[in-house]
């Protein structure tokens, strides 16, 4: 246990909370910071991420993360129904995204790109602390891709016009709001919508399970070592480290269970959460975000804004940026810590660092990927720019075009999932050949 890192972690998070409360302009911005802290901590401690649901399955054969994501989608949608039932859905900032060619192409590009960078829009933030060179290169080109995609998102009918729409969809961004299809069910369509989501999630989980069994039969199943650690009883009690799990048996019998024991500290702050624990935590955070801000989880748009702010440092005016992106100049003039999603994204990074420090893992994780080759830089850049462009075509990333729309009962999220997986398979196949 690295006591110096542990102490720095608790001091650091206390200072972040104090200064955040003192200097962030509004209570809502401070709430966004808290949400980001929770998301970053959860993503890192549960060793989970949306990109991993495809990449992990392709590279190891394990589909446990993908199946857990389906569970999370269903639970989050069910909890969100508490806000929407007997209410006015159009009063929320629902992400009922348009269904069109842009959605499909964007999902393909996003899936393709995340196979190279091994992260997505939220994952790149957590990876800044665990794989800095890879994440930093990805982030730069992610921002570039989003920035050059802004005018396409704002003006192209391929992105803005939906092939299908429903009543609530027409009041939002367009697209299909699942409860609109089941108005006859006696519960404003939410029973029918939840059954549909359950069926779709079950179908994806079934296909994932069959794929994993196929990999096992072909002896190409490797498995993910962290998944074994997450489920290990010995590691729960902090008695052994990951390298000795196989040889430790029954060691907890003689362990001191005093409140300030090493075992309790490991249980409370070090032991990785299981994937389901992470899914439940993210579902709860999402519902709190939805209930208080009346909007879902987004992550990618600020990266393009940050890229624009970077250009402003070299004399490019906000008006010039606005003219190119077809956005308001005020977006680029807004102070950095007054943009809600920016504050939330910074919180994700800080939440990641907090877990790694309190677990005594920051130095080890930060240094783990410090050496990268020129070829890897090129591949990470390719991953970043294709993901960035993909988000503008699909109106979001894995949280903005997948998780939030599904949780908001939008059919578009499921279509994004299909094409994102296809793109991920293509990308992983290409990446495997490129790295060999």
C-alpha positions as CSV (number, residue, x, y, z in Angstrom):
1,X,0.0,0.0,0.0
2,X,1.5,3.4,-1.1
3,X,0.6,5.6,1.9
4,X,2.0,8.8,0.3
5,X,-0.4,8.4,-2.6
6,X,-3.2,7.4,-0.3
7,X,-2.8,10.6,1.7
8,X,-2.4,12.8,-1.4
9,X,-5.6,11.3,-2.8
10,X,-7.7,12.3,0.2
11,X,-6.1,15.8,0.5
12,X,-6.5,16.3,-3.2
13,X,-10.2,15.4,-3.4
14,X,-10.9,17.6,-0.3
15,X,-9.1,20.6,-2.0
16,X,-11.0,20.0,-5.3
17,X,-14.4,20.0,-3.4
18,X,-13.5,23.2,-1.5
19,X,-12.1,25.1,-4.4
20,X,-14.9,23.8,-6.7
21,X,-17.5,25.1,-4.3
22,X,-15.7,28.4,-3.9
23,X,-14.8,29.2,-7.5
24,X,-17.3,27.5,-9.8
25,X,-19.9,30.2,-10.7
26,X,-23.1,28.3,-9.9
27,X,-24.3,25.4,-7.8
28,X,-25.2,23.6,-11.0
29,X,-21.6,23.7,-12.2
30,X,-20.5,22.3,-8.8
31,X,-23.1,19.5,-9.2
32,X,-21.6,18.8,-12.7
33,X,-18.2,18.5,-11.0
34,X,-19.6,16.0,-8.5
35,X,-21.2,14.0,-11.3
36,X,-17.9,13.9,-13.2
37,X,-16.0,12.8,-10.0
38,X,-18.5,10.0,-9.6
39,X,-18.3,8.8,-13.2
40,X,-14.5,8.9,-13.3
41,X,-14.2,7.0,-10.1
42,X,-16.7,4.4,-11.2
43,X,-15.3,3.9,-14.6
44,X,-11.8,3.4,-13.2
45,X,-12.6,1.4,-10.1
46,X,-14.9,-1.0,-12.1
47,X,-12.4,-1.2,-15.0
48,X,-15.2,-0.6,-17.3
49,X,-15.9,1.5,-20.4
50,X,-18.0,1.5,-23.5
51,X,-15.2,1.0,-25.9
52,X,-14.2,-2.1,-24.0
53,X,-17.5,-3.8,-24.7
54,X,-16.4,-4.4,-28.3
55,X,-12.6,-4.3,-28.0
56,X,-12.5,-6.7,-25.1
57,X,-14.8,-9.2,-26.8
58,X,-12.7,-9.1,-30.0
59,X,-9.3,-9.4,-28.3
60,X,-10.1,-11.7,-25.5
61,X,-13.3,-13.5,-26.3
62,X,-14.9,-12.3,-23.1
63,X,-18.3,-10.7,-23.5
64,X,-19.1,-10.1,-19.8
65,X,-18.6,-6.4,-20.1
66,X,-20.9,-6.2,-23.2
67,X,-23.6,-8.2,-21.3
68,X,-23.3,-6.0,-18.3
69,X,-23.8,-3.0,-20.4
70,X,-27.1,-4.4,-21.6
71,X,-28.1,-4.8,-17.9
72,X,-27.1,-1.2,-17.3
73,X,-29.1,0.1,-20.3
74,X,-32.3,-1.6,-19.1
75,X,-31.9,-0.5,-15.4
76,X,-31.2,3.1,-16.4
77,X,-34.2,3.3,-18.7
78,X,-36.4,1.8,-16.0
79,X,-35.3,4.4,-13.5
80,X,-35.7,7.2,-16.0
81,X,-39.3,6.2,-16.6
82,X,-40.0,7.4,-13.1
83,X,-39.3,11.0,-14.3
84,X,-41.1,10.6,-17.6
85,X,-44.3,8.7,-16.7
86,X,-47.2,11.1,-16.2
87,X,-45.0,14.0,-17.2
88,X,-44.1,16.0,-20.2
89,X,-41.1,14.3,-21.9
90,X,-40.5,17.3,-24.1
91,X,-39.7,19.3,-20.9
92,X,-36.6,17.3,-20.6
93,X,-33.6,17.6,-22.8
94,X,-34.1,14.1,-24.2
95,X,-31.7,12.7,-26.7
96,X,-34.1,11.3,-29.3
97,X,-31.6,11.4,-32.0
98,X,-32.5,11.3,-35.7
99,X,-32.4,8.0,-37.6
100,X,-30.5,8.6,-40.8
101,X,-27.4,7.8,-42.8
102,X,-25.4,10.1,-40.6
103,X,-26.2,8.0,-37.6
104,X,-25.0,4.8,-39.3
105,X,-21.9,6.3,-40.8
106,X,-21.0,8.0,-37.6
107,X,-21.4,4.8,-35.6
108,X,-19.2,3.0,-38.1
109,X,-16.5,5.6,-37.8
110,X,-16.7,5.8,-34.1
111,X,-16.5,2.0,-33.7
112,X,-13.6,1.9,-36.1
113,X,-11.7,4.7,-34.3
114,X,-12.1,3.3,-30.8
115,X,-10.5,0.1,-31.8
116,X,-7.2,1.9,-32.4
117,X,-7.2,4.2,-29.4
118,X,-8.8,1.6,-27.0
119,X,-11.1,4.3,-25.5
120,X,-14.1,6.5,-26.3
121,X,-15.0,10.1,-25.4
122,X,-15.3,9.4,-21.7
123,X,-12.6,6.7,-21.7
124,X,-10.0,9.1,-23.1
125,X,-10.4,11.2,-19.9
126,X,-9.8,8.2,-17.6
127,X,-6.9,7.0,-19.8
128,X,-5.1,10.4,-19.4
129,X,-4.1,9.0,-16.0
130,X,-3.6,5.4,-17.0
131,X,-2.1,5.6,-20.6
132,X,-1.1,9.3,-21.0
133,X,0.7,9.2,-24.4
134,X,-2.0,7.2,-26.1
135,X,-4.9,9.2,-24.5
136,X,-3.2,12.6,-25.2
137,X,-2.6,11.9,-28.9
138,X,-6.2,10.6,-29.2
139,X,-7.6,13.6,-27.4
140,X,-5.9,16.1,-29.7
141,X,-7.1,14.4,-32.9
142,X,-10.5,13.7,-31.3
143,X,-10.9,17.4,-30.8
144,X,-9.8,18.1,-34.4
145,X,-12.3,15.6,-35.8
146,X,-15.1,17.1,-33.8
147,X,-14.1,20.6,-34.8
148,X,-14.0,19.9,-38.5
149,X,-17.3,17.9,-38.1
150,X,-19.2,20.8,-36.5
151,X,-20.3,22.4,-39.8
152,X,-21.5,19.0,-41.1
153,X,-23.5,18.4,-38.0
154,X,-25.1,21.8,-38.2
155,X,-26.0,21.9,-41.8
156,X,-26.1,18.5,-43.5
157,X,-29.5,16.9,-44.0
158,X,-27.8,13.5,-43.7
159,X,-27.3,14.3,-40.0
160,X,-30.3,16.5,-39.2
161,X,-33.2,15.0,-41.0
162,X,-34.7,11.8,-39.6
163,X,-36.2,9.0,-41.8
164,X,-38.7,8.2,-39.1
165,X,-40.1,10.3,-36.3
166,X,-42.8,10.2,-33.7
167,X,-44.7,12.8,-31.7
168,X,-42.1,13.3,-28.9
169,X,-39.3,13.0,-31.5
170,X,-40.7,15.9,-33.4
171,X,-40.5,18.1,-30.3
172,X,-36.9,17.2,-29.7
173,X,-34.1,16.5,-32.2
174,X,-36.2,14.1,-34.3
175,X,-36.3,10.3,-34.3
176,X,-38.4,7.6,-32.7
177,X,-39.4,7.8,-29.0
178,X,-40.3,4.3,-28.1
179,X,-43.3,5.0,-25.8
180,X,-45.0,6.8,-28.7
181,X,-45.3,3.4,-30.4
182,X,-47.2,1.8,-27.5
183,X,-49.7,4.5,-26.4
184,X,-52.4,1.8,-26.2
185,X,-50.7,-0.1,-23.4
186,X,-52.5,1.8,-20.6
187,X,-49.2,3.3,-19.2
188,X,-48.5,6.0,-21.8
189,X,-46.4,3.5,-23.8
190,X,-43.8,2.9,-21.1
191,X,-44.7,-0.8,-20.5
192,X,-44.3,-1.5,-24.2
193,X,-41.1,0.5,-24.4
194,X,-39.6,-1.3,-21.4
195,X,-40.5,-4.7,-22.9
196,X,-38.9,-3.6,-26.2
197,X,-35.7,-2.5,-24.4
198,X,-35.7,-5.8,-22.4
199,X,-36.0,-7.8,-25.6
200,X,-33.3,-5.9,-27.5
201,X,-30.9,-6.0,-24.5
202,X,-31.6,-9.8,-24.1
203,X,-31.0,-10.3,-27.8
204,X,-27.6,-8.6,-27.7
205,X,-26.7,-10.5,-24.5
206,X,-27.7,-13.8,-26.2
207,X,-25.6,-13.1,-29.3
208,X,-22.7,-12.0,-27.1
209,X,-23.0,-15.2,-25.0
210,X,-23.1,-17.4,-28.2
211,X,-20.0,-15.6,-29.5
212,X,-18.1,-16.2,-26.2
213,X,-19.0,-19.9,-26.4
214,X,-17.8,-20.0,-30.0
215,X,-14.5,-18.6,-28.9
216,X,-14.2,-21.1,-26.2
217,X,-14.9,-24.0,-28.6
218,X,-12.3,-22.7,-31.0
219,X,-9.7,-22.3,-28.1
220,X,-9.3,-18.6,-28.9
221,X,-10.9,-17.5,-25.7
222,X,-8.2,-15.7,-23.5
223,X,-10.4,-14.0,-20.9
224,X,-9.7,-10.8,-19.2
225,X,-7.6,-11.0,-16.1
226,X,-9.2,-8.0,-14.4
227,X,-12.6,-9.7,-14.6
228,X,-11.2,-12.6,-12.6
229,X,-9.7,-10.2,-10.0
230,X,-13.0,-8.3,-9.7
231,X,-14.8,-11.5,-8.8
232,X,-12.1,-12.9,-6.5
233,X,-13.1,-13.4,-2.8
234,X,-9.4,-13.2,-1.7
235,X,-8.9,-9.8,-3.4
236,X,-12.1,-8.5,-1.8
237,X,-10.5,-8.8,1.6
238,X,-7.2,-7.3,0.3
239,X,-5.2,-10.3,1.5
240,X,-3.5,-11.1,-1.8
241,X,-2.5,-9.1,-4.8
242,X,-3.5,-10.0,-8.4
243,X,-0.3,-12.0,-8.9
244,X,-1.0,-14.5,-6.2
245,X,-4.7,-15.1,-6.6
246,X,-4.2,-18.6,-7.8
247,X,-2.2,-19.8,-4.7
248,X,-4.1,-18.1,-1.9
249,X,-6.7,-20.1,-0.1
250,X,-8.6,-19.3,3.0
251,X,-6.2,-16.6,4.2
252,X,-9.0,-14.5,5.6
253,X,-9.5,-16.7,8.6
254,X,-6.7,-15.1,10.6
255,X,-7.1,-11.5,9.3
256,X,-7.6,-8.7,11.8
257,X,-11.0,-7.1,11.0
258,X,-10.6,-4.0,13.1
259,X,-12.2,-1.0,11.4
260,X,-8.8,0.6,10.6
261,X,-7.3,-2.7,9.4
262,X,-5.5,-3.0,6.1
263,X,-8.2,-5.4,5.0
264,X,-10.9,-2.9,5.5
265,X,-9.0,-0.1,3.7
266,X,-8.5,-2.5,0.8
267,X,-12.1,-3.4,0.7
268,X,-13.3,0.3,0.9
269,X,-10.7,2.0,-1.4
270,X,-8.7,-0.5,-3.4
271,X,-10.5,-3.6,-4.4
272,X,-11.9,-3.2,-7.9
273,X,-15.7,-3.1,-8.2
274,X,-17.3,-5.8,-10.2
275,X,-18.8,-4.9,-13.5
276,X,-22.3,-5.0,-12.1
277,X,-21.4,-2.8,-9.2
278,X,-20.0,-0.3,-11.7
279,X,-23.1,-0.6,-13.8
280,X,-25.4,0.1,-10.9
281,X,-23.3,3.1,-9.8
282,X,-23.4,4.6,-13.3
283,X,-27.1,4.1,-13.5
284,X,-27.7,5.9,-10.2
285,X,-25.4,8.8,-11.3
286,X,-27.1,9.0,-14.6
287,X,-30.6,9.2,-13.0
288,X,-29.4,11.9,-10.6
289,X,-28.0,13.8,-13.6
290,X,-31.3,13.4,-15.5
291,X,-33.4,14.4,-12.5
292,X,-31.5,17.5,-11.6
293,X,-30.3,18.9,-14.9
294,X,-33.2,17.4,-17.0
295,X,-30.6,16.2,-19.5
296,X,-28.5,13.1,-20.1
297,X,-24.8,12.4,-20.2
298,X,-22.8,13.9,-23.0
299,X,-19.0,14.1,-23.3
300,X,-17.7,14.7,-26.8
301,X,-18.8,18.2,-27.9
302,X,-16.4,20.1,-25.5
303,X,-13.4,18.5,-27.2
304,X,-14.2,20.4,-30.4
305,X,-14.7,23.6,-28.4
306,X,-11.3,23.1,-26.7
307,X,-9.7,22.7,-30.1
308,X,-11.3,26.0,-31.1
309,X,-10.0,27.7,-27.9
310,X,-6.6,26.4,-28.8
311,X,-6.7,28.1,-32.2
312,X,-7.7,31.3,-30.5
313,X,-4.4,31.3,-28.7
314,X,-2.8,31.8,-32.1
315,X,-5.0,34.7,-33.1
316,X,-8.0,33.1,-34.6
317,X,-11.0,35.1,-33.6
318,X,-14.2,33.7,-32.1
319,X,-16.2,35.1,-35.0
320,X,-14.0,33.2,-37.5
321,X,-14.5,30.0,-35.5
322,X,-18.2,30.6,-35.4
323,X,-18.3,31.2,-39.2
324,X,-16.6,27.9,-39.8
325,X,-18.4,25.7,-37.3
326,X,-21.8,27.4,-37.9
327,X,-22.1,27.9,-34.1
328,X,-22.4,31.0,-32.0
329,X,-19.2,32.8,-31.2
330,X,-20.3,32.8,-27.5
331,X,-19.5,29.1,-27.4
332,X,-15.8,29.8,-27.9
333,X,-15.8,32.9,-25.7
334,X,-17.4,31.2,-22.7
335,X,-14.8,30.8,-19.9
336,X,-13.5,27.2,-19.7
337,X,-15.0,26.4,-16.3
338,X,-18.4,27.9,-17.1
339,X,-19.2,25.2,-19.7
340,X,-21.2,22.5,-17.9
341,X,-20.0,19.5,-19.8
342,X,-16.4,20.7,-19.7
343,X,-16.6,20.9,-15.9
344,X,-18.1,17.4,-15.8
345,X,-15.4,16.1,-18.1
346,X,-12.7,17.6,-15.9
347,X,-14.4,15.9,-13.0
348,X,-14.1,12.5,-14.7
349,X,-10.4,13.0,-14.9
350,X,-10.1,14.0,-11.3
351,X,-12.3,11.1,-10.2
352,X,-10.0,8.7,-12.0
353,X,-6.9,10.2,-10.3
354,X,-8.7,10.1,-6.9
355,X,-9.2,6.3,-7.2
356,X,-5.7,5.6,-8.4
357,X,-4.2,7.7,-5.6
358,X,-6.3,6.2,-2.8
359,X,-5.6,2.8,-4.2
360,X,-1.9,3.5,-4.4
361,X,-1.8,2.8,-8.1
362,X,-1.3,6.2,-9.8
363,X,2.4,6.1,-10.4
364,X,2.3,2.5,-11.6
365,X,-0.6,3.1,-14.0
366,X,0.6,6.4,-15.3
367,X,4.0,5.0,-16.2
368,X,2.6,1.8,-17.7
369,X,2.3,3.1,-21.3
370,X,4.8,5.9,-21.4
371,X,6.8,4.4,-24.4
372,X,5.0,4.5,-27.7
373,X,6.2,4.1,-31.3
374,X,5.7,6.4,-34.3
375,X,3.4,3.8,-35.8
376,X,1.3,3.8,-32.6
377,X,1.1,7.6,-32.6
378,X,-0.3,7.4,-36.2
379,X,-2.8,4.8,-35.2
380,X,-3.9,6.7,-32.1
381,X,-4.3,9.9,-34.2
382,X,-6.4,7.9,-36.8
383,X,-8.5,6.6,-34.0
384,X,-9.1,10.0,-32.5
385,X,-10.0,11.8,-35.7
386,X,-12.4,9.1,-36.9
387,X,-14.1,9.0,-33.6
388,X,-14.4,12.8,-33.6
389,X,-15.9,12.9,-37.1
390,X,-18.2,10.0,-36.1
391,X,-19.6,11.9,-33.1
392,X,-20.7,14.8,-35.4
393,X,-22.4,12.5,-37.9
394,X,-24.1,10.4,-35.2
395,X,-24.9,13.4,-32.9
396,X,-22.9,11.9,-30.1
397,X,-20.4,9.4,-28.8
398,X,-20.9,6.2,-26.8
399,X,-22.6,8.2,-24.1
400,X,-24.3,10.8,-26.3
401,X,-25.5,8.5,-29.1
402,X,-25.7,5.1,-27.4
403,X,-26.2,5.2,-23.6
404,X,-28.2,8.4,-23.2
405,X,-30.5,7.8,-26.1
406,X,-31.3,4.2,-25.0
407,X,-31.9,5.5,-21.4
408,X,-34.1,8.2,-23.0
409,X,-36.1,5.6,-24.9
410,X,-34.8,6.6,-28.3
411,X,-34.6,3.9,-31.0
412,X,-31.5,5.6,-32.4
413,X,-29.3,4.3,-29.6
414,X,-29.9,0.7,-30.7
415,X,-29.1,1.5,-34.3
416,X,-25.9,3.2,-33.2
417,X,-25.0,0.1,-31.3
418,X,-25.4,-2.2,-34.3
419,X,-23.2,0.0,-36.6
420,X,-20.7,0.8,-33.8
421,X,-20.1,-2.9,-33.3
422,X,-19.6,-3.4,-37.0
423,X,-17.2,-0.6,-37.1
424,X,-15.4,-2.0,-34.1
425,X,-15.0,-5.4,-35.7
426,X,-13.6,-3.7,-38.9
427,X,-11.3,-1.5,-36.9
428,X,-9.9,-4.2,-34.7
429,X,-9.3,-6.4,-37.7
430,X,-7.4,-3.6,-39.4
431,X,-5.6,-2.6,-36.2
432,X,-4.4,-6.2,-35.7
433,X,-2.9,-6.3,-39.2
434,X,-1.4,-2.8,-38.9
435,X,0.3,-3.7,-35.6
436,X,1.7,-7.0,-36.9
